[in-house]
Amino acid sequence: MKVGDLISFKPVGFGKEDWSNPAIVLSQYEAPDEELWVVWVDGMHCVLHDSEHYEVVYLTSSSQLKP
């Protein structure tokens, strides 16, 4: 995941209908032994853990936005 990516996410094991609305990745926390990301979704900040806890689908990638 990178800052600027547009994603949708859901906790691992949840159903197909449980994907979030589109969310933009704002920043990454500097945390020892953890990968934590701050995203903006539905008018609020949320913190996502690494891929062991959430499934993530990339709707657009920040690397696509660079000329």
PDB file of N, CA, C, O and CB in Angstrom:
ATOM      1  N   MET A   1       0.839  -1.166   0.000  1.00  0.00           N
ATOM      2  CA  MET A   1       0.000   0.000   0.000  1.00  0.00           C
ATOM      3  C   MET A   1       0.889   1.237   0.000  1.00  0.00           C
ATOM      4  O   MET A   1       1.970   1.233   0.590  1.00  0.00           O
ATOM      5  CB  MET A   1      -0.957  -0.006   1.209  1.00  0.00           C
ATOM      6  N   LYS A   2       0.428   2.297  -0.667  1.00  0.00           N
ATOM      7  CA  LYS A   2       1.180   3.550  -0.722  1.00  0.00           C
ATOM      8  C   LYS A   2       0.241   4.719  -0.463  1.00  0.00           C
ATOM      9  O   LYS A   2      -0.959   4.634  -0.726  1.00  0.00           O
ATOM     10  CB  LYS A   2       1.887   3.712  -2.092  1.00  0.00           C
ATOM     11  N   VAL A   3       0.790   5.801   0.050  1.00  0.00           N
ATOM     12  CA  VAL A   3       0.014   7.021   0.242  1.00  0.00           C
ATOM     13  C   VAL A   3      -0.542   7.446  -1.116  1.00  0.00           C
ATOM     14  O   VAL A   3       0.183   7.463  -2.111  1.00  0.00           O
ATOM     15  CB  VAL A   3       0.886   8.159   0.883  1.00  0.00           C
ATOM     16  N   GLY A   4      -1.809   7.785  -1.152  1.00  0.00           N
ATOM     17  CA  GLY A   4      -2.473   8.199  -2.381  1.00  0.00           C
ATOM     18  C   GLY A   4      -3.261   7.107  -3.065  1.00  0.00           C
ATOM     19  O   GLY A   4      -4.060   7.398  -3.955  1.00  0.00           O
ATOM     20  N   ASP A   5      -3.061   5.846  -2.675  1.00  0.00           N
ATOM     21  CA  ASP A   5      -3.833   4.747  -3.260  1.00  0.00           C
ATOM     22  C   ASP A   5      -5.300   4.868  -2.870  1.00  0.00           C
ATOM     23  O   ASP A   5      -5.624   5.253  -1.747  1.00  0.00           O
ATOM     24  CB  ASP A   5      -3.269   3.383  -2.810  1.00  0.00           C
ATOM     25  N   LEU A   6      -6.176   4.539  -3.798  1.00  0.00           N
ATOM     26  CA  LEU A   6      -7.602   4.451  -3.519  1.00  0.00           C
ATOM     27  C   LEU A   6      -7.922   2.970  -3.380  1.00  0.00           C
ATOM     28  O   LEU A   6      -7.694   2.190  -4.305  1.00  0.00           O
ATOM     29  CB  LEU A   6      -8.473   5.139  -4.651  1.00  0.00           C
ATOM     30  N   ILE A   7      -8.453   2.585  -2.222  1.00  0.00           N
ATOM     31  CA  ILE A   7      -8.655   1.176  -1.901  1.00  0.00           C
ATOM     32  C   ILE A   7     -10.072   0.924  -1.397  1.00  0.00           C
ATOM     33  O   ILE A   7     -10.830   1.854  -1.122  1.00  0.00           O
ATOM     34  CB  ILE A   7      -7.638   0.718  -0.858  1.00  0.00           C
ATOM     35  N   SER A   8     -10.403  -0.345  -1.285  1.00  0.00           N
ATOM     36  CA  SER A   8     -11.561  -0.806  -0.541  1.00  0.00           C
ATOM     37  C   SER A   8     -11.037  -1.944   0.336  1.00  0.00           C
ATOM     38  O   SER A   8     -10.119  -2.660  -0.065  1.00  0.00           O
ATOM     39  CB  SER A   8     -12.761  -1.272  -1.502  1.00  0.00           C
ATOM     40  N   PHE A   9     -11.607  -2.115   1.521  1.00  0.00           N
ATOM     41  CA  PHE A   9     -11.080  -3.113   2.452  1.00  0.00           C
ATOM     42  C   PHE A   9     -12.201  -3.771   3.244  1.00  0.00           C
ATOM     43  O   PHE A   9     -13.314  -3.255   3.343  1.00  0.00           O
ATOM     44  CB  PHE A   9     -10.071  -2.473   3.407  1.00  0.00           C
ATOM     45  N   LYS A  10     -11.866  -4.925   3.801  1.00  0.00           N
ATOM     46  CA  LYS A  10     -12.788  -5.615   4.715  1.00  0.00           C
ATOM     47  C   LYS A  10     -11.954  -6.516   5.607  1.00  0.00           C
ATOM     48  O   LYS A  10     -10.888  -6.969   5.192  1.00  0.00           O
ATOM     49  CB  LYS A  10     -13.884  -6.443   3.933  1.00  0.00           C
ATOM     50  N   PRO A  11     -12.405  -6.782   6.803  1.00  0.00           N
ATOM     51  CA  PRO A  11     -11.688  -7.721   7.665  1.00  0.00           C
ATOM     52  C   PRO A  11     -11.647  -9.115   7.029  1.00  0.00           C
ATOM     53  O   PRO A  11     -12.607  -9.536   6.383  1.00  0.00           O
ATOM     54  CB  PRO A  11     -12.351  -7.787   9.059  1.00  0.00           C
ATOM     55  N   VAL A  12     -10.554  -9.810   7.212  1.00  0.00           N
ATOM     56  CA  VAL A  12     -10.395 -11.169   6.691  1.00  0.00           C
ATOM     57  C   VAL A  12     -11.529 -12.038   7.228  1.00  0.00           C
ATOM     58  O   VAL A  12     -11.835 -12.007   8.420  1.00  0.00           O
ATOM     59  CB  VAL A  12      -9.003 -11.766   7.084  1.00  0.00           C
ATOM     60  N   GLY A  13     -12.140 -12.804   6.347  1.00  0.00           N
ATOM     61  CA  GLY A  13     -13.204 -13.719   6.751  1.00  0.00           C
ATOM     62  C   GLY A  13     -14.607 -13.150   6.641  1.00  0.00           C
ATOM     63  O   GLY A  13     -15.577 -13.895   6.775  1.00  0.00           O
ATOM     64  N   PHE A  14     -14.746 -11.842   6.400  1.00  0.00           N
ATOM     65  CA  PHE A  14     -16.074 -11.255   6.237  1.00  0.00           C
ATOM     66  C   PHE A  14     -16.598 -11.589   4.842  1.00  0.00           C
ATOM     67  O   PHE A  14     -15.838 -12.033   3.982  1.00  0.00           O
ATOM     68  CB  PHE A  14     -16.035  -9.712   6.462  1.00  0.00           C
ATOM     69  N   GLY A  15     -17.895 -11.375   4.616  1.00  0.00           N
ATOM     70  CA  GLY A  15     -18.532 -11.733   3.353  1.00  0.00           C
ATOM     71  C   GLY A  15     -18.270 -10.759   2.226  1.00  0.00           C
ATOM     72  O   GLY A  15     -17.696  -9.689   2.428  1.00  0.00           O
ATOM     73  N   LYS A  16     -18.701 -11.147   1.024  1.00  0.00           N
ATOM     74  CA  LYS A  16     -18.509 -10.336  -0.182  1.00  0.00           C
ATOM     75  C   LYS A  16     -19.166  -8.969  -0.068  1.00  0.00           C
ATOM     76  O   LYS A  16     -18.692  -8.005  -0.670  1.00  0.00           O
ATOM     77  CB  LYS A  16     -19.060 -11.064  -1.392  1.00  0.00           C
ATOM     78  N   GLU A  17     -20.231  -8.872   0.681  1.00  0.00           N
ATOM     79  CA  GLU A  17     -20.976  -7.614   0.804  1.00  0.00           C
ATOM     80  C   GLU A  17     -20.380  -6.659   1.845  1.00  0.00           C
ATOM     81  O   GLU A  17     -20.908  -5.566   2.049  1.00  0.00           O
ATOM     82  CB  GLU A  17     -22.416  -7.910   1.161  1.00  0.00           C
ATOM     83  N   ASP A  18     -19.312  -7.053   2.492  1.00  0.00           N
ATOM     84  CA  ASP A  18     -18.755  -6.266   3.592  1.00  0.00           C
ATOM     85  C   ASP A  18     -17.587  -5.350   3.208  1.00  0.00           C
ATOM     86  O   ASP A  18     -16.920  -4.814   4.092  1.00  0.00           O
ATOM     87  CB  ASP A  18     -18.306  -7.189   4.664  1.00  0.00           C
ATOM     88  N   TRP A  19     -17.324  -5.158   1.897  1.00  0.00           N
ATOM     89  CA  TRP A  19     -16.249  -4.264   1.473  1.00  0.00           C
ATOM     90  C   TRP A  19     -16.596  -2.828   1.853  1.00  0.00           C
ATOM     91  O   TRP A  19     -17.761  -2.431   1.818  1.00  0.00           O
ATOM     92  CB  TRP A  19     -16.002  -4.380  -0.053  1.00  0.00           C
ATOM     93  N   SER A  20     -15.589  -2.063   2.212  1.00  0.00           N
ATOM     94  CA  SER A  20     -15.790  -0.655   2.558  1.00  0.00           C
ATOM     95  C   SER A  20     -16.097   0.159   1.313  1.00  0.00           C
ATOM     96  O   SER A  20     -15.888  -0.295   0.188  1.00  0.00           O
ATOM     97  CB  SER A  20     -14.553  -0.086   3.271  1.00  0.00           C
ATOM     98  N   ASN A  21     -16.593   1.356   1.530  1.00  0.00           N
ATOM     99  CA  ASN A  21     -16.664   2.332   0.452  1.00  0.00           C
ATOM    100  C   ASN A  21     -15.232   2.682   0.068  1.00  0.00           C
ATOM    101  O   ASN A  21     -14.307   2.365   0.816  1.00  0.00           O
ATOM    102  CB  ASN A  21     -17.480   3.613   0.877  1.00  0.00           C
ATOM    103  N   PRO A  22     -15.021   3.333  -1.088  1.00  0.00           N
ATOM    104  CA  PRO A  22     -13.657   3.720  -1.457  1.00  0.00           C
ATOM    105  C   PRO A  22     -12.995   4.550  -0.357  1.00  0.00           C
ATOM    106  O   PRO A  22     -13.622   5.412   0.258  1.00  0.00           O
ATOM    107  CB  PRO A  22     -13.668   4.509  -2.771  1.00  0.00           C
ATOM    108  N   ALA A  23     -11.717   4.266  -0.127  1.00  0.00           N
ATOM    109  CA  ALA A  23     -10.942   4.948   0.916  1.00  0.00           C
ATOM    110  C   ALA A  23      -9.603   5.361   0.325  1.00  0.00           C
ATOM    111  O   ALA A  23      -9.022   4.634  -0.480  1.00  0.00           O
ATOM    112  CB  ALA A  23     -10.740   4.031   2.172  1.00  0.00           C
ATOM    113  N   ILE A  24      -9.117   6.522   0.724  1.00  0.00           N
ATOM    114  CA  ILE A  24      -7.808   6.975   0.245  1.00  0.00           C
ATOM    115  C   ILE A  24      -6.783   6.795   1.357  1.00  0.00           C
ATOM    116  O   ILE A  24      -7.041   7.125   2.515  1.00  0.00           O
ATOM    117  CB  ILE A  24      -7.862   8.464  -0.221  1.00  0.00           C
ATOM    118  N   VAL A  25      -5.620   6.269   0.992  1.00  0.00           N
ATOM    119  CA  VAL A  25      -4.544   6.049   1.961  1.00  0.00           C
ATOM    120  C   VAL A  25      -3.856   7.387   2.233  1.00  0.00           C
ATOM    121  O   VAL A  25      -3.335   8.020   1.315  1.00  0.00           O
ATOM    122  CB  VAL A  25      -3.513   4.982   1.435  1.00  0.00           C
ATOM    123  N   LEU A  26      -3.858   7.817   3.509  1.00  0.00           N
ATOM    124  CA  LEU A  26      -3.289   9.111   3.886  1.00  0.00           C
ATOM    125  C   LEU A  26      -1.854   9.011   4.384  1.00  0.00           C
ATOM    126  O   LEU A  26      -1.021   9.848   4.035  1.00  0.00           O
ATOM    127  CB  LEU A  26      -4.138   9.748   4.946  1.00  0.00           C
ATOM    128  N   SER A  27      -1.556   8.004   5.190  1.00  0.00           N
ATOM    129  CA  SER A  27      -0.207   7.906   5.757  1.00  0.00           C
ATOM    130  C   SER A  27       0.013   6.511   6.331  1.00  0.00           C
ATOM    131  O   SER A  27      -0.911   5.707   6.455  1.00  0.00           O
ATOM    132  CB  SER A  27       0.011   8.981   6.853  1.00  0.00           C
ATOM    133  N   GLN A  28       1.272   6.258   6.673  1.00  0.00           N
ATOM    134  CA  GLN A  28       1.638   5.010   7.325  1.00  0.00           C
ATOM    135  C   GLN A  28       2.205   5.346   8.691  1.00  0.00           C
ATOM    136  O   GLN A  28       3.034   6.247   8.818  1.00  0.00           O
ATOM    137  CB  GLN A  28       2.660   4.195   6.472  1.00  0.00           C
ATOM    138  N   TYR A  29       1.762   4.625   9.714  1.00  0.00           N
ATOM    139  CA  TYR A  29       2.316   4.776  11.054  1.00  0.00           C
ATOM    140  C   TYR A  29       3.689   4.121  11.106  1.00  0.00           C
ATOM    141  O   TYR A  29       3.909   3.077  10.494  1.00  0.00           O
ATOM    142  CB  TYR A  29       1.373   4.161  12.119  1.00  0.00           C
ATOM    143  N   GLU A  30       4.584   4.721  11.819  1.00  0.00           N
ATOM    144  CA  GLU A  30       5.876   4.110  12.104  1.00  0.00           C
ATOM    145  C   GLU A  30       5.721   3.344  13.411  1.00  0.00           C
ATOM    146  O   GLU A  30       5.843   3.917  14.494  1.00  0.00           O
ATOM    147  CB  GLU A  30       7.032   5.186  12.192  1.00  0.00           C
ATOM    148  N   ALA A  31       5.454   2.063  13.307  1.00  0.00           N
ATOM    149  CA  ALA A  31       5.242   1.227  14.491  1.00  0.00           C
ATOM    150  C   ALA A  31       6.156   0.013  14.408  1.00  0.00           C
ATOM    151  O   ALA A  31       6.271  -0.601  13.348  1.00  0.00           O
ATOM    152  CB  ALA A  31       3.749   0.787  14.611  1.00  0.00           C
ATOM    153  N   PRO A  32       6.805  -0.338  15.505  1.00  0.00           N
ATOM    154  CA  PRO A  32       7.680  -1.516  15.474  1.00  0.00           C
ATOM    155  C   PRO A  32       6.881  -2.801  15.236  1.00  0.00           C
ATOM    156  O   PRO A  32       5.864  -3.047  15.884  1.00  0.00           O
ATOM    157  CB  PRO A  32       8.469  -1.627  16.787  1.00  0.00           C
ATOM    158  N   ASP A  33       7.359  -3.599  14.305  1.00  0.00           N
ATOM    159  CA  ASP A  33       6.790  -4.922  14.018  1.00  0.00           C
ATOM    160  C   ASP A  33       5.343  -4.909  13.551  1.00  0.00           C
ATOM    161  O   ASP A  33       4.684  -5.948  13.587  1.00  0.00           O
ATOM    162  CB  ASP A  33       6.887  -5.767  15.228  1.00  0.00           C
ATOM    163  N   GLU A  34       4.831  -3.767  13.114  1.00  0.00           N
ATOM    164  CA  GLU A  34       3.463  -3.706  12.597  1.00  0.00           C
ATOM    165  C   GLU A  34       3.411  -2.792  11.386  1.00  0.00           C
ATOM    166  O   GLU A  34       4.177  -1.834  11.275  1.00  0.00           O
ATOM    167  CB  GLU A  34       2.481  -3.216  13.686  1.00  0.00           C
ATOM    168  N   GLU A  35       2.502  -3.103  10.490  1.00  0.00           N
ATOM    169  CA  GLU A  35       2.249  -2.248   9.348  1.00  0.00           C
ATOM    170  C   GLU A  35       0.864  -1.653   9.546  1.00  0.00           C
ATOM    171  O   GLU A  35      -0.140  -2.350   9.391  1.00  0.00           O
ATOM    172  CB  GLU A  35       2.360  -3.033   7.990  1.00  0.00           C
ATOM    173  N   LEU A  36       0.802  -0.378   9.885  1.00  0.00           N
ATOM    174  CA  LEU A  36      -0.461   0.313  10.147  1.00  0.00           C
ATOM    175  C   LEU A  36      -0.624   1.451   9.147  1.00  0.00           C
ATOM    176  O   LEU A  36       0.319   2.199   8.890  1.00  0.00           O
ATOM    177  CB  LEU A  36      -0.513   0.852  11.608  1.00  0.00           C
ATOM    178  N   TRP A  37      -1.811   1.577   8.591  1.00  0.00           N
ATOM    179  CA  TRP A  37      -2.100   2.599   7.594  1.00  0.00           C
ATOM    180  C   TRP A  37      -3.290   3.434   8.025  1.00  0.00           C
ATOM    181  O   TRP A  37      -4.261   2.901   8.564  1.00  0.00           O
ATOM    182  CB  TRP A  37      -2.361   1.965   6.226  1.00  0.00           C
ATOM    183  N   VAL A  38      -3.226   4.737   7.794  1.00  0.00           N
ATOM    184  CA  VAL A  38      -4.341   5.642   8.063  1.00  0.00           C
ATOM    185  C   VAL A  38      -5.039   5.903   6.736  1.00  0.00           C
ATOM    186  O   VAL A  38      -4.410   6.320   5.764  1.00  0.00           O
ATOM    187  CB  VAL A  38      -3.857   6.986   8.735  1.00  0.00           C
ATOM    188  N   VAL A  39      -6.352   5.654   6.705  1.00  0.00           N
ATOM    189  CA  VAL A  39      -7.141   5.898   5.501  1.00  0.00           C
ATOM    190  C   VAL A  39      -8.305   6.820   5.841  1.00  0.00           C
ATOM    191  O   VAL A  39      -8.731   6.904   6.993  1.00  0.00           O
ATOM    192  CB  VAL A  39      -7.654   4.565   4.893  1.00  0.00           C
ATOM    193  N   TRP A  40      -8.811   7.507   4.828  1.00  0.00           N
ATOM    194  CA  TRP A  40      -9.986   8.367   4.958  1.00  0.00           C
ATOM    195  C   TRP A  40     -11.134   7.677   4.235  1.00  0.00           C
ATOM    196  O   TRP A  40     -11.072   7.454   3.026  1.00  0.00           O
ATOM    197  CB  TRP A  40      -9.723   9.811   4.375  1.00  0.00           C
ATOM    198  N   VAL A  41     -12.181   7.340   4.979  1.00  0.00           N
ATOM    199  CA  VAL A  41     -13.335   6.661   4.401  1.00  0.00           C
ATOM    200  C   VAL A  41     -14.600   7.121   5.114  1.00  0.00           C
ATOM    201  O   VAL A  41     -14.625   7.229   6.340  1.00  0.00           O
ATOM    202  CB  VAL A  41     -13.179   5.122   4.498  1.00  0.00           C
ATOM    203  N   ASP A  42     -15.634   7.386   4.354  1.00  0.00           N
ATOM    204  CA  ASP A  42     -16.935   7.796   4.909  1.00  0.00           C
ATOM    205  C   ASP A  42     -16.817   8.976   5.871  1.00  0.00           C
ATOM    206  O   ASP A  42     -17.518   9.026   6.881  1.00  0.00           O
ATOM    207  CB  ASP A  42     -17.586   6.622   5.627  1.00  0.00           C
ATOM    208  N   GLY A  43     -15.928   9.928   5.560  1.00  0.00           N
ATOM    209  CA  GLY A  43     -15.806  11.139   6.366  1.00  0.00           C
ATOM    210  C   GLY A  43     -15.041  10.980   7.671  1.00  0.00           C
ATOM    211  O   GLY A  43     -15.143  11.832   8.553  1.00  0.00           O
ATOM    212  N   MET A  44     -14.276   9.898   7.807  1.00  0.00           N
ATOM    213  CA  MET A  44     -13.504   9.717   9.041  1.00  0.00           C
ATOM    214  C   MET A  44     -12.174   9.019   8.769  1.00  0.00           C
ATOM    215  O   MET A  44     -11.991   8.363   7.743  1.00  0.00           O
ATOM    216  CB  MET A  44     -14.315   8.912  10.063  1.00  0.00           C
ATOM    217  N   HIS A  45     -11.260   9.178   9.709  1.00  0.00           N
ATOM    218  CA  HIS A  45      -9.980   8.477   9.654  1.00  0.00           C
ATOM    219  C   HIS A  45     -10.153   7.078  10.237  1.00  0.00           C
ATOM    220  O   HIS A  45     -10.819   6.899  11.257  1.00  0.00           O
ATOM    221  CB  HIS A  45      -8.875   9.264  10.421  1.00  0.00           C
ATOM    222  N   CYS A  46      -9.551   6.095   9.584  1.00  0.00           N
ATOM    223  CA  CYS A  46      -9.539   4.724  10.087  1.00  0.00           C
ATOM    224  C   CYS A  46      -8.103   4.217  10.032  1.00  0.00           C
ATOM    225  O   CYS A  46      -7.315   4.659   9.196  1.00  0.00           O
ATOM    226  CB  CYS A  46     -10.501   3.798   9.258  1.00  0.00           C
ATOM    227  N   VAL A  47      -7.768   3.297  10.915  1.00  0.00           N
ATOM    228  CA  VAL A  47      -6.442   2.692  10.915  1.00  0.00           C
ATOM    229  C   VAL A  47      -6.591   1.223  10.537  1.00  0.00           C
ATOM    230  O   VAL A  47      -7.363   0.485  11.148  1.00  0.00           O
ATOM    231  CB  VAL A  47      -5.743   2.849  12.305  1.00  0.00           C
ATOM    232  N   LEU A  48      -5.835   0.813   9.516  1.00  0.00           N
ATOM    233  CA  LEU A  48      -5.850  -0.573   9.061  1.00  0.00           C
ATOM    234  C   LEU A  48      -4.561  -1.248   9.480  1.00  0.00           C
ATOM    235  O   LEU A  48      -3.487  -0.648   9.436  1.00  0.00           O
ATOM    236  CB  LEU A  48      -6.038  -0.658   7.529  1.00  0.00           C
ATOM    237  N   HIS A  49      -4.675  -2.497   9.884  1.00  0.00           N
ATOM    238  CA  HIS A  49      -3.503  -3.320  10.186  1.00  0.00           C
ATOM    239  C   HIS A  49      -3.000  -3.934   8.891  1.00  0.00           C
ATOM    240  O   HIS A  49      -3.543  -3.675   7.817  1.00  0.00           O
ATOM    241  CB  HIS A  49      -3.839  -4.428  11.237  1.00  0.00           C
ATOM    242  N   ASP A  50      -1.992  -4.723   8.995  1.00  0.00           N
ATOM    243  CA  ASP A  50      -1.400  -5.366   7.825  1.00  0.00           C
ATOM    244  C   ASP A  50      -2.365  -6.344   7.167  1.00  0.00           C
ATOM    245  O   ASP A  50      -3.501  -6.502   7.613  1.00  0.00           O
ATOM    246  CB  ASP A  50      -0.123  -6.087   8.215  1.00  0.00           C
ATOM    247  N   SER A  51      -1.908  -6.995   6.107  1.00  0.00           N
ATOM    248  CA  SER A  51      -2.769  -7.869   5.318  1.00  0.00           C
ATOM    249  C   SER A  51      -3.211  -9.139   6.043  1.00  0.00           C
ATOM    250  O   SER A  51      -4.052  -9.872   5.523  1.00  0.00           O
ATOM    251  CB  SER A  51      -2.065  -8.246   4.065  1.00  0.00           C
ATOM    252  N   GLU A  52      -2.672  -9.416   7.221  1.00  0.00           N
ATOM    253  CA  GLU A  52      -3.142 -10.561   7.988  1.00  0.00           C
ATOM    254  C   GLU A  52      -4.531 -10.307   8.571  1.00  0.00           C
ATOM    255  O   GLU A  52      -5.268 -11.251   8.858  1.00  0.00           O
ATOM    256  CB  GLU A  52      -2.155 -10.888   9.105  1.00  0.00           C
ATOM    257  N   HIS A  53      -4.889  -9.037   8.747  1.00  0.00           N
ATOM    258  CA  HIS A  53      -6.165  -8.681   9.358  1.00  0.00           C
ATOM    259  C   HIS A  53      -7.206  -8.169   8.367  1.00  0.00           C
ATOM    260  O   HIS A  53      -8.406  -8.266   8.624  1.00  0.00           O
ATOM    261  CB  HIS A  53      -5.940  -7.648  10.404  1.00  0.00           C
ATOM    262  N   TYR A  54      -6.753  -7.622   7.232  1.00  0.00           N
ATOM    263  CA  TYR A  54      -7.664  -7.027   6.252  1.00  0.00           C
ATOM    264  C   TYR A  54      -7.349  -7.510   4.848  1.00  0.00           C
ATOM    265  O   TYR A  54      -6.190  -7.722   4.491  1.00  0.00           O
ATOM    266  CB  TYR A  54      -7.588  -5.502   6.307  1.00  0.00           C
ATOM    267  N   GLU A  55      -8.396  -7.680   4.062  1.00  0.00           N
ATOM    268  CA  GLU A  55      -8.250  -7.880   2.624  1.00  0.00           C
ATOM    269  C   GLU A  55      -8.371  -6.505   1.990  1.00  0.00           C
ATOM    270  O   GLU A  55      -9.221  -5.708   2.387  1.00  0.00           O
ATOM    271  CB  GLU A  55      -9.329  -8.892   2.046  1.00  0.00           C
ATOM    272  N   VAL A  56      -7.529  -6.224   1.012  1.00  0.00           N
ATOM    273  CA  VAL A  56      -7.515  -4.914   0.375  1.00  0.00           C
ATOM    274  C   VAL A  56      -7.595  -5.091  -1.134  1.00  0.00           C
ATOM    275  O   VAL A  56      -6.909  -5.936  -1.709  1.00  0.00           O
ATOM    276  CB  VAL A  56      -6.244  -4.116   0.769  1.00  0.00           C
ATOM    277  N   VAL A  57      -8.447  -4.279  -1.775  1.00  0.00           N
ATOM    278  CA  VAL A  57      -8.535  -4.218  -3.230  1.00  0.00           C
ATOM    279  C   VAL A  57      -8.115  -2.814  -3.636  1.00  0.00           C
ATOM    280  O   VAL A  57      -8.592  -1.825  -3.080  1.00  0.00           O
ATOM    281  CB  VAL A  57      -9.988  -4.565  -3.750  1.00  0.00           C
ATOM    282  N   TYR A  58      -7.217  -2.738  -4.614  1.00  0.00           N
ATOM    283  CA  TYR A  58      -6.743  -1.440  -5.106  1.00  0.00           C
ATOM    284  C   TYR A  58      -7.653  -0.971  -6.237  1.00  0.00           C
ATOM    285  O   TYR A  58      -7.758  -1.620  -7.279  1.00  0.00           O
ATOM    286  CB  TYR A  58      -5.261  -1.530  -5.591  1.00  0.00           C
ATOM    287  N   LEU A  59      -8.312   0.173  -6.012  1.00  0.00           N
ATOM    288  CA  LEU A  59      -9.192   0.746  -7.026  1.00  0.00           C
ATOM    289  C   LEU A  59      -8.381   1.594  -7.998  1.00  0.00           C
ATOM    290  O   LEU A  59      -8.630   1.571  -9.204  1.00  0.00           O
ATOM    291  CB  LEU A  59     -10.307   1.592  -6.370  1.00  0.00           C
ATOM    292  N   THR A  60      -7.416   2.338  -7.480  1.00  0.00           N
ATOM    293  CA  THR A  60      -6.401   3.029  -8.265  1.00  0.00           C
ATOM    294  C   THR A  60      -5.138   3.034  -7.446  1.00  0.00           C
ATOM    295  O   THR A  60      -5.182   2.878  -6.225  1.00  0.00           O
ATOM    296  CB  THR A  60      -6.839   4.482  -8.649  1.00  0.00           C
ATOM    297  N   SER A  61      -4.032   3.209  -8.093  1.00  0.00           N
ATOM    298  CA  SER A  61      -2.747   3.228  -7.391  1.00  0.00           C
ATOM    299  C   SER A  61      -2.121   4.603  -7.537  1.00  0.00           C
ATOM    300  O   SER A  61      -2.250   5.234  -8.586  1.00  0.00           O
ATOM    301  CB  SER A  61      -1.791   2.130  -7.936  1.00  0.00           C
ATOM    302  N   SER A  62      -1.447   5.072  -6.504  1.00  0.00           N
ATOM    303  CA  SER A  62      -0.773   6.369  -6.564  1.00  0.00           C
ATOM    304  C   SER A  62       0.272   6.389  -7.666  1.00  0.00           C
ATOM    305  O   SER A  62       0.560   7.455  -8.211  1.00  0.00           O
ATOM    306  CB  SER A  62      -0.123   6.698  -5.221  1.00  0.00           C
ATOM    307  N   SER A  63       0.851   5.239  -8.011  1.00  0.00           N
ATOM    308  CA  SER A  63       1.858   5.186  -9.065  1.00  0.00           C
ATOM    309  C   SER A  63       1.234   5.437 -10.445  1.00  0.00           C
ATOM    310  O   SER A  63       1.946   5.828 -11.370  1.00  0.00           O
ATOM    311  CB  SER A  63       2.570   3.828  -9.046  1.00  0.00           C
ATOM    312  N   GLN A  64      -0.075   5.224 -10.602  1.00  0.00           N
ATOM    313  CA  GLN A  64      -0.751   5.507 -11.864  1.00  0.00           C
ATOM    314  C   GLN A  64      -0.900   7.005 -12.104  1.00  0.00           C
ATOM    315  O   GLN A  64      -1.078   7.438 -13.243  1.00  0.00           O
ATOM    316  CB  GLN A  64      -2.116   4.843 -11.884  1.00  0.00           C
ATOM    317  N   LEU A  65      -0.828   7.800 -11.031  1.00  0.00           N
ATOM    318  CA  LEU A  65      -1.074   9.232 -11.136  1.00  0.00           C
ATOM    319  C   LEU A  65       0.153  10.008 -11.585  1.00  0.00           C
ATOM    320  O   LEU A  65       0.032  11.174 -11.962  1.00  0.00           O
ATOM    321  CB  LEU A  65      -1.549   9.765  -9.817  1.00  0.00           C
ATOM    322  N   LYS A  66       1.319   9.402 -11.558  1.00  0.00           N
ATOM    323  CA  LYS A  66       2.562  10.092 -11.938  1.00  0.00           C
ATOM    324  C   LYS A  66       2.753  10.023 -13.432  1.00  0.00           C
ATOM    325  O   LYS A  66       2.576   8.961 -14.029  1.00  0.00           O
ATOM    326  CB  LYS A  66       3.781   9.480 -11.219  1.00  0.00           C
ATOM    327  N   PRO A  67       3.118  11.163 -14.067  1.00  0.00           N
ATOM    328  CA  PRO A  67       3.309  11.176 -15.534  1.00  0.00           C
ATOM    329  C   PRO A  67       4.522  10.377 -15.957  1.00  0.00           C
ATOM    330  O   PRO A  67       4.818  10.289 -17.149  1.00  0.00           O
ATOM    331  CB  PRO A  67       3.447  12.606 -16.040  1.00  0.00           C
TER     332      PRO A  67
END
